Amino acid sequence: MTVLVIGASGKTGRPVVNALVERGLPVRAASRNPVPRPHQAEPVRFNWTDRSTWQEALRDVEALYVVGPYMHPDQPGLIGDLLAVAPHARRVALLSILGVELLPEAIPMARWEEDVRASGKDWTILRPNWFQQNFGEGFASSLRDPGVLALAAADAEVGFVDTRDIAEVAAAALTEEGHADAVHVLTGPRALTHAQAVQILAEAAGRELRYAALTPDEHAAELRKAGLDERSITWQRALFQLIRDGHNAVVTDTVERITGHPARSLQTYAQEHAKAWQPLVPEKH
Ligand SMILES: NC(=O)c1ccc[n+]([C@@H]2O[C@H](COP(=O)([O-])OP(=O)(O)OC[C@H]3O[C@@H](n4cnc5c(N)ncnc54)[C@H](OP(=O)(O)O)[C@@H]3O)[C@@H](O)[C@H]2O)c1
């Protein structure tokens, strides 16, 4: 059974490829710029907006992991279109987002979920909380220097989840019985404020790091300064509004129920990635 992993270079796609390879499955790792990977996955070119890449990527594929085209919200029907030309695919696992039902229409994940449900395939929808991996990737540069993570999350709690746990659940959904027509809400083992989360990173990194609460307008101005376009800023505003309203304080036992082990903690992730938050120029004491 060949499994196609869309978004294979990303925060969830990488561990999904690993989890499927560990299960001994032939895996096709899709990217706009495919590169040979250090393990058995077959790299394949795939671009949501270049349909000429779809056929080869989908050849003989019986299951798909889908990171949707969130970068192309003006084309919300792409997932439905893709599934319609994947006749051999029996199972699909879609990466959605916690709180999807509360997001404004401009954010297309609800439409993606509708398309997956209507596909006629055995579908599983994954709705994860915020990823722990954001701290070591997107947020890492400001944590390195100036050592401050400034966001509009107020002092609301978030059940940050490790993407390796999302990947294990995705691999189970794509290869085992019992996940058809299921929505899995995925979180870490406890809810933390951003101040508490940054303290955990600081302890692992052995240096002072700080969270600073911004107002939504201050946050938008910072994102604009960093070069984000207005659409992405609108999305970020909506996502942080959900956090401030308490919707991300959710903690579920889904990871443990499906994988058989407790969800990975932020402490574990922080210890493994402590180098990510070291300053580029050593600090003077
Ligand atoms: N980050 C979070 O905390 C979080 C939490 C819950 C849900 N989510 C959801 O997770 C999804 C991924 O978000 P992320 O920020 O974490 O990104 P990511 O998965 O780390 O990276 C984005 C992926 O999309 C691929 N991609 C970009 N443009 C593409 C295109 N035109 N065609 C095909 N593939 C394309 C990239 O692959 P190449 O560059 O190799 O082509 C990359 O693998 C989003 O839908 C987001 O809403 C994120």
The ligand as an SDF file (V2000), in Angstrom:
LIG
                    3D

 48 52  0  0  0  0  0  0  0  0999 V2000
    1.7400   25.3990   13.3940 N   0  0  0  0  0  0  0  0  0  0  0  0
    0.7740   25.0870   14.2640 C   0  0  0  0  0  0  0  0  0  0  0  0
    0.8910   25.2690   15.4920 O   0  0  0  0  0  0  0  0  0  0  0  0
   -0.4970   24.4600   13.7420 C   0  0  0  0  0  0  0  0  0  0  0  0
   -1.4530   23.9920   14.6490 C   0  0  0  0  0  0  0  0  0  0  0  0
   -2.6060   23.3730   14.1520 C   0  0  0  0  0  0  0  0  0  0  0  0
   -2.7900   23.2280   12.7780 C   0  0  0  0  0  0  0  0  0  0  0  0
   -1.8280   23.7130   11.9300 N   0  0  0  0  0  0  0  0  0  0  0  0
   -2.0360   23.5640   10.4750 C   0  0  0  0  0  0  0  0  0  0  0  0
   -0.9330   22.8690    9.9570 O   0  0  0  0  0  0  0  0  0  0  0  0
   -0.7630   23.2120    8.5880 C   0  0  0  0  0  0  0  0  0  0  0  0
    0.7090   23.4070    8.3190 C   0  0  0  0  0  0  0  0  0  0  0  0
    1.1340   24.5700    8.9150 O   0  0  0  0  0  0  0  0  0  0  0  0
    2.6520   24.8260    9.3350 P   0  0  0  0  0  0  0  0  0  0  0  0
    2.7680   26.2890    9.4750 O   0  0  0  0  0  0  0  0  0  0  0  0
    2.9990   23.9640   10.4990 O   0  0  0  0  0  0  0  0  0  0  0  0
    3.4920   24.4260    8.0380 O   0  0  0  0  0  0  0  0  0  0  0  0
    4.4390   23.1810    7.7480 P   0  0  0  0  0  0  0  0  0  0  0  0
    3.6210   21.9360    7.6330 O   0  0  0  0  0  0  0  0  0  0  0  0
    5.6110   23.1650    8.6570 O   0  0  0  0  0  0  0  0  0  0  0  0
    4.9670   23.5780    6.2860 O   0  0  0  0  0  0  0  0  0  0  0  0
    4.1140   23.7850    5.1970 C   0  0  0  0  0  0  0  0  0  0  0  0
    4.1880   22.6390    4.1820 C   0  0  0  0  0  0  0  0  0  0  0  0
    3.3710   22.9690    3.0730 O   0  0  0  0  0  0  0  0  0  0  0  0
    4.0660   22.6390    1.8860 C   0  0  0  0  0  0  0  0  0  0  0  0
    3.6110   23.5390    0.8250 N   0  0  0  0  0  0  0  0  0  0  0  0
    3.6280   24.8930    0.8140 C   0  0  0  0  0  0  0  0  0  0  0  0
    3.1080   25.3580   -0.3560 N   0  0  0  0  0  0  0  0  0  0  0  0
    2.7720   24.2550   -1.0820 C   0  0  0  0  0  0  0  0  0  0  0  0
    2.1840   24.0600   -2.3810 C   0  0  0  0  0  0  0  0  0  0  0  0
    1.8470   25.0990   -3.1670 N   0  0  0  0  0  0  0  0  0  0  0  0
    1.9920   22.8020   -2.8230 N   0  0  0  0  0  0  0  0  0  0  0  0
    2.3300   21.7350   -2.0560 C   0  0  0  0  0  0  0  0  0  0  0  0
    2.8770   21.8440   -0.8070 N   0  0  0  0  0  0  0  0  0  0  0  0
    3.0960   23.0970   -0.3440 C   0  0  0  0  0  0  0  0  0  0  0  0
    5.5290   22.8410    2.2060 C   0  0  0  0  0  0  0  0  0  0  0  0
    6.2610   21.9330    1.4080 O   0  0  0  0  0  0  0  0  0  0  0  0
    7.3950   22.3680    0.3210 P   0  0  0  0  0  0  0  0  0  0  0  0
    7.8910   23.7310    0.7090 O   0  0  0  0  0  0  0  0  0  0  0  0
    8.4200   21.2940    0.4940 O   0  0  0  0  0  0  0  0  0  0  0  0
    6.6860   22.3070   -0.9730 O   0  0  0  0  0  0  0  0  0  0  0  0
    5.5900   22.4130    3.6760 C   0  0  0  0  0  0  0  0  0  0  0  0
    5.8810   21.0280    3.7940 O   0  0  0  0  0  0  0  0  0  0  0  0
   -1.6700   24.4180    8.3240 C   0  0  0  0  0  0  0  0  0  0  0  0
   -2.8370   24.0100    7.6560 O   0  0  0  0  0  0  0  0  0  0  0  0
   -2.0130   24.8870    9.7300 C   0  0  0  0  0  0  0  0  0  0  0  0
   -3.2720   25.5180    9.8140 O   0  0  0  0  0  0  0  0  0  0  0  0
   -0.6960   24.3060   12.3690 C   0  0  0  0  0  0  0  0  0  0  0  0
  1  2  1  0
  2  3  2  0
  2  4  1  0
  4  5  1  0
  4 48  2  0
  5  6  2  0
  6  7  1  0
  7  8  2  0
  8  9  1  0
  8 48  1  0
  9 10  1  0
  9 46  1  0
 10 11  1  0
 11 12  1  0
 11 44  1  0
 12 13  1  0
 13 14  1  0
 14 15  2  0
 14 16  1  0
 14 17  1  0
 17 18  1  0
 18 19  2  0
 18 20  1  0
 18 21  1  0
 21 22  1  0
 22 23  1  0
 23 24  1  0
 23 42  1  0
 24 25  1  0
 25 26  1  0
 25 36  1  0
 26 27  1  0
 26 35  1  0
 27 28  2  0
 28 29  1  0
 29 30  1  0
 29 35  2  0
 30 31  1  0
 30 32  2  0
 32 33  1  0
 33 34  2  0
 34 35  1  0
 36 37  1  0
 36 42  1  0
 37 38  1  0
 38 39  2  0
 38 40  1  0
 38 41  1  0
 42 43  1  0
 44 45  1  0
 44 46  1  0
 46 47  1  0
M  CHG  2   8   1  16  -1
M  END
$$$$
